[in-house]
Amino acid sequence: MTLDWSHLWLYVSPPIVGGIIGYFTNDIAIKMLFRPYHAISISGRKVPFTPGLIPRNQERLAKNISDTIMGSLLTPQELQKLARRLLQTERMQGAILWILRLAIDQLKSDKEQKTAKILSGILRDLLGESLPRLLKVLARREDFLEAQVNQIFDQILLDFQLTEEQAIRLADWLLQVVIPPDVLRLAVIDFLTDRTIQTIDESFREKTSGTYWVVANLFGLRNTLTRLRTYCLDEKDATNARLQELIQELLVRDRLKQFLQGLSLQSLPIGTVRQLRKTTRESVRHYLQTRGSEFLQGLSGSVDWENIAMLLVKRLGSSPVVSASLEVVSKELALVLERYLEEDLEVIVTQVIPILAIDQVIIDRVKSTSPADLEAAIEGIVKNELQAIVSLGGILGFIVGLMQTTFLLFGQ
């Protein structure tokens, strides 16, 4: 068979034309998935295949994408695995440590002292309201503060002893305030009543013997004691001066100092000390039960809680102990969260999924995306694959055209 070169185009054109048609047909088909982006109308009638397939069915596409992602990708089991990876102990510890340090920095830069005001309110309520009510309830127990009061009694009161300086000051206070000469004079006057003088005189006459009996019965004490009382009443300044001289001559101050300095509970019998300790404990408990609430409320009302709260907040912000303990606290909190999440992570994820509404977020996001942006996003993901489809269309068209040429050759 002789090839007619003048009809060569009849054999060459089918593969070329088929390749071109296959290439551009697939390219147009892919473009028609997205374009035109909006419906086109001519003479009031919408042109078929406008808008493109994806813009026309964007809402259904969004629903299908959401169902696919939630059904096969973001399942509850996968979300649990993702949560476990995100909530590893090291990550949680780092996040908690960051929050704690941020809180400390916030305390330092809080110019309005909001934290101090909140803390002052808490302290005021705690000491002025909550603690008094709690104290009244606890004070009804027989063993309330038993160990604490016993410890204070044994370690402080039992070993307490005045120093020399303290004994001197206390002796001076007793002589100047409690029993000054004028108080002693009034005490003598109150003591030397007519009945008291008569009793002393009669007793002295009956119970003395020898020389004292002669003096008592010849002279007696009635006149002497009566004159002493009259002198104290009439000569106040002179009596006070005489009493002051007696106090100095008898070294009453030094005697009081020695007595007070040697005063100690350890010198008492053991039984007396035990009874005193028991009495002290019961007195403390009874006082707290009856008047403890009033005492704490009065104390709370007299305290400047805002100033105390500001000092506490400043101290916390600059305390090296707080800074050094942040890592320990964050680690302990992370371990607590880890134990909690191990038990309830499945329940938490089940409750979180409806709250997050991830499926609706996906639907809204796809629906709100413009067709041009959607096309660019899809092409960015499967650009090579789409180009392969276009190229494959050209190859298939070329093959079909080549087969047609073969049939023509064999037909002739």
C-alpha positions in Angstrom: 0.0 0.0 0.0 1.4 3.3 -1.1 1.0 6.2 1.3 -0.6 9.2 -0.2 1.4 12.0 1.3 -1.2 14.5 0.1 -3.7 13.0 2.5 -1.2 12.9 5.4 -3.2 15.4 7.4 -6.1 12.9 7.5 -4.0 10.5 9.5 -2.1 13.0 11.6 -4.9 15.3 12.6 -7.0 12.8 14.7 -4.3 12.2 17.4 -3.5 15.9 17.5 -7.1 17.1 17.6 -8.0 14.3 20.0 -5.2 15.2 22.4 -6.1 18.9 22.2 -9.8 18.2 22.8 -9.1 15.8 25.6 -6.6 18.2 27.3 -8.8 21.3 27.1 -12.1 19.4 27.8 -10.7 18.2 31.2 -9.3 21.6 31.9 -12.7 23.2 31.1 -14.5 20.6 33.2 -12.2 21.3 36.2 -12.7 25.0 35.7 -16.5 24.5 35.6 -16.3 23.0 39.0 -15.6 26.5 40.3 -16.5 28.9 37.6 -18.4 31.0 37.0 -18.6 32.0 40.6 -22.0 33.5 40.2 -25.1 32.7 38.1 -25.3 34.3 34.7 -28.7 35.4 33.3 -29.6 36.3 29.7 -32.9 37.8 29.0 -34.1 36.9 32.5 -33.1 33.3 32.1 -30.3 31.7 33.9 -27.6 30.2 31.7 -27.2 26.4 32.4 -24.2 25.3 34.5 -23.9 28.7 36.1 -22.6 29.1 38.7 -20.1 26.4 38.8 -20.8 23.0 40.5 -19.0 23.8 43.7 -20.4 27.3 44.2 -23.9 26.0 43.4 -23.6 23.3 46.0 -21.4 25.0 48.4 -23.8 24.5 51.4 -24.1 20.8 50.7 -20.4 20.6 50.2 -19.8 22.2 53.6 -22.1 19.7 55.2 -20.4 16.8 53.5 -16.9 18.1 54.4 -18.1 18.5 58.1 -19.6 15.0 58.2 -16.4 13.5 56.7 -14.1 15.3 59.1 -16.2 14.6 62.2 -17.0 11.0 61.1 -13.5 9.8 60.2 -10.9 12.3 61.3 -12.1 14.2 64.4 -13.8 11.3 66.1 -14.2 11.3 69.9 -11.4 8.7 70.2 -9.1 10.8 68.0 -10.0 13.9 70.1 -9.1 12.0 73.3 -5.7 11.0 71.8 -5.2 14.6 70.8 -6.2 15.9 74.2 -3.8 13.4 75.9 -0.9 14.6 73.7 -1.7 18.2 74.4 -2.3 17.7 78.1 1.0 15.9 78.9 2.3 16.5 82.3 5.3 18.6 81.1 3.0 20.8 78.9 0.5 21.3 81.7 3.3 22.1 84.2 4.7 24.6 81.8 1.3 26.2 81.2 0.5 26.4 84.9 4.0 27.8 85.7 3.4 30.5 83.0 0.0 31.4 84.5 1.5 31.6 88.1 4.3 33.8 87.0 1.9 36.0 85.0 -0.2 36.3 88.2 2.8 37.3 90.2 3.8 39.9 87.6 0.2 41.1 87.7 0.4 41.5 91.4 3.5 43.7 91.1 2.0 45.9 88.4 -1.5 46.2 90.0 -1.6 50.0 90.6 -5.3 50.0 91.5 -4.6 47.4 94.3 -7.6 45.3 93.2 -6.0 42.2 94.6 -5.3 43.8 97.9 -8.9 45.0 98.2 -10.2 41.5 97.5 -7.7 40.0 100.0 -8.7 42.5 102.6 -12.3 41.6 102.2 -11.5 38.0 102.5 -9.4 38.5 105.7 -12.1 40.8 107.2 -14.8 38.2 106.6 -12.6 35.3 107.8 -11.6 36.9 111.1 -14.7 39.0 111.7 -17.5 36.7 110.6 -16.5 33.1 109.7 -13.9 32.5 112.4 -16.1 33.7 115.4 -19.0 31.4 114.4 -16.6 28.5 113.9 -14.9 29.2 117.2 -18.2 29.2 119.1 -19.0 25.8 117.7 -15.5 24.3 118.4 -15.3 25.7 121.9 -18.2 23.4 123.0 -15.9 20.4 122.7 -14.2 19.3 125.8 -10.8 18.8 124.2 -10.8 22.1 122.3 -7.3 23.6 122.3 -6.4 21.2 125.1 -3.0 20.2 123.6 -2.2 23.8 122.6 -3.0 25.3 126.0 -1.1 22.5 127.8 1.9 23.2 125.5 1.8 26.9 126.2 1.4 26.3 130.0 4.3 23.7 130.1 6.7 25.6 127.9 6.0 29.2 128.8 4.0 29.7 132.0 5.7 26.8 133.9 9.2 28.0 133.1 8.4 31.7 133.4 10.4 33.7 135.9 10.9 37.4 136.3 14.3 38.8 135.7 15.8 41.2 138.2 14.9 44.3 136.2 11.3 43.0 135.7 11.0 42.3 139.4 12.3 45.8 140.3 9.9 47.4 137.9 6.9 45.3 139.2 7.8 46.1 142.8 8.0 49.8 142.1 4.6 49.6 140.3 3.1 47.8 143.3 4.4 50.4 145.8 3.5 53.4 143.6 0.2 52.3 142.2 -1.3 49.3 144.0 -0.3 50.0 147.6 1.0 53.6 148.0 1.1 55.1 151.5 -2.3 56.7 151.1 -3.9 53.3 150.2 -2.1 51.7 153.2 -3.5 54.4 155.5 -7.0 53.9 154.2 -6.6 50.2 154.7 -5.5 50.7 158.3 -8.6 52.9 158.9 -10.9 50.4 157.3 -9.4 47.6 159.3 -9.4 49.3 162.7 -13.2 49.4 163.3 -14.6 49.5 166.8 -15.5 45.8 166.6 -12.0 44.9 165.3 -10.3 46.9 168.1 -12.5 45.3 170.8 -11.8 41.8 169.4 -8.0 42.4 169.3 -8.0 43.9 172.9 -10.0 41.0 174.4 -8.0 38.4 172.6 -4.7 40.0 173.7 -5.9 40.1 177.4 -7.0 36.4 177.4 -4.2 34.7 175.5 -1.1 36.5 176.8 0.9 35.6 179.9 3.7 36.9 182.0 4.8 40.4 181.4 2.6 40.8 178.3 -0.4 39.8 180.4 0.4 42.6 182.9 0.7 45.1 180.1 -2.4 43.9 178.4 -4.6 44.0 181.5 -3.2 47.2 182.9 -3.0 49.3 179.7 -4.8 47.2 177.0 -4.7 47.9 173.3 -8.0 49.6 172.9 -6.7 53.1 173.5 -3.6 52.6 171.5 -5.4 51.3 168.4 -8.1 53.9 168.7 -5.5 56.7 168.8 -3.8 55.1 165.8 -7.0 55.2 163.8 -7.7 58.8 164.9 -4.2 59.8 163.9 -4.6 58.2 160.5 -7.9 60.1 160.0 -6.8 63.5 161.2 -3.2 63.6 160.1 -3.3 62.3 156.5 -0.1 63.9 155.2 1.9 63.0 158.3 0.6 59.4 158.3 1.5 59.0 154.6 5.0 60.4 155.3 5.5 58.0 158.3 4.3 55.1 156.1 6.7 56.1 153.3 9.5 56.2 155.8 8.6 52.7 157.1 8.5 51.3 153.6 12.0 52.6 153.0 13.4 51.7 156.4 12.0 48.2 156.2 13.3 47.7 152.6 9.9 46.7 151.4 10.9 47.3 147.8 13.9 44.9 148.0 11.8 42.3 149.8 9.1 42.5 147.1 11.8 42.3 144.4 13.2 39.1 146.0 9.8 37.6 146.4 8.7 38.3 142.8 12.0 37.2 141.4 11.8 33.9 143.2 8.1 33.4 142.3 7.7 30.4 139.9 5.1 27.7 139.2 7.9 25.1 139.5 8.1 25.7 143.2 4.4 24.6 143.6 3.5 21.0 144.3 2.9 18.8 141.2 -0.8 18.3 142.1 -1.3 22.0 142.4 0.4 22.6 139.0 -1.8 20.0 137.3 -4.9 21.5 138.8 -3.8 25.0 137.8 -3.1 23.8 134.2 -6.6 22.2 134.0 -8.2 25.4 135.4 -6.3 27.5 132.9 -7.4 25.3 130.0 -11.1 25.4 131.2 -10.9 29.2 131.7 -9.6 29.7 128.2 -12.2 27.4 126.7 -15.0 29.1 128.7 -13.8 32.6 127.7 -13.7 31.6 124.0 -17.1 30.0 124.2 -18.8 33.0 125.8 -16.8 36.1 124.7 -14.5 34.8 122.0 -16.8 35.9 119.1 -17.0 39.4 120.5 -13.3 39.6 121.0 -12.5 38.5 117.4 -15.2 40.8 116.0 -13.8 43.8 118.0 -10.3 42.9 116.9 -11.3 42.6 113.3 -13.0 46.0 113.4 -9.9 47.7 114.8 -7.5 46.2 112.2 -6.7 48.1 109.0 -7.1 45.1 106.7 -6.5 47.0 103.5 -3.0 48.0 104.7 -2.3 44.5 105.9 -3.5 43.1 102.6 -1.3 45.5 100.6 1.7 44.5 102.7 0.9 40.8 102.1 0.5 41.3 98.4 3.8 43.2 98.1 5.6 40.5 100.2 4.2 37.7 98.0 5.3 39.6 94.9 8.9 40.0 96.1 9.2 36.9 98.2 12.0 34.5 97.0 10.3 31.6 98.7 7.2 32.2 96.5 9.3 32.4 93.3 11.2 29.3 94.2 8.1 27.3 95.0 6.3 28.1 91.7 7.8 25.2 89.9 6.9 22.8 92.7 3.4 24.1 92.9 2.9 23.9 89.1 4.2 20.3 89.1 1.9 19.3 91.9 -1.1 20.9 90.2 -0.1 19.2 86.9 -0.1 15.8 88.6 -3.5 16.5 90.2 -4.9 17.4 86.7 -3.3 14.4 85.2 -4.9 12.0 87.7 -8.3 13.8 87.2 -8.0 13.6 83.4 -7.1 9.9 83.5 -10.4 9.2 85.1 -12.7 11.7 83.4 -11.1 12.6 80.0 -13.6 10.6 78.0 -16.5 12.3 79.8 -14.9 15.7 79.4 -14.3 15.2 75.6 -17.9 14.0 75.2 -19.1 17.1 76.9 -16.7 19.5 75.1 -17.6 18.3 71.5 -21.2 19.7 71.6 -19.9 22.9 73.3 -17.2 23.5 70.7 -19.6 22.6 67.8 -16.7 21.8 65.5 -19.0 20.5 62.8 -20.9 23.8 62.7 -17.7 25.7 62.7 -16.5 23.8 59.6 -19.9 24.3 57.9 -19.9 28.0 58.6 -16.3 28.4 57.5 -16.8 26.6 54.2 -20.1 28.5 53.5 -18.5 31.9 54.3 -15.5 31.2 52.0 -15.8 32.9 48.6 -15.8 30.6 45.5 -12.5 32.1 44.4 -10.8 31.5 47.8 -12.3 28.0 47.8 -10.9 27.3 44.4 -7.5 28.6 45.4 -7.5 26.5 48.5 -8.5 23.3 46.7 -6.0 24.0 43.9 -3.3 24.6 46.5 -4.0 21.2 48.0 -4.4 19.1 44.8 -2.8 21.3 42.2 -0.5 18.5 40.9 -3.4 16.0 40.9 -5.7 18.4 38.9 -2.9 19.1 36.4 -2.4 15.3 36.0 -6.1 14.9 35.2 -5.8 17.6 32.5 -2.7 16.0 31.1 -4.3 12.5 31.2 -7.3 13.9 29.2 -4.9 15.1 26.5 -3.1 11.7 26.5 -6.4 9.8 26.2 -7.6 12.1 23.4 -4.3 11.5 21.6 -4.6 7.8 22.0 -8.2 7.8 20.8 -7.2 9.9 17.8 -4.3 7.5 17.1 -6.7 4.6 17.2 -8.9 6.4 14.7 -5.9 6.9 12.4 -5.0 3.2 12.7 -8.6 2.2 11.7 -8.3 4.5 8.7 -5.0 3.0 7.6 -6.3 -0.5 8.0 -9.6 0.4 6.2 -7.7 1.5 3.1 
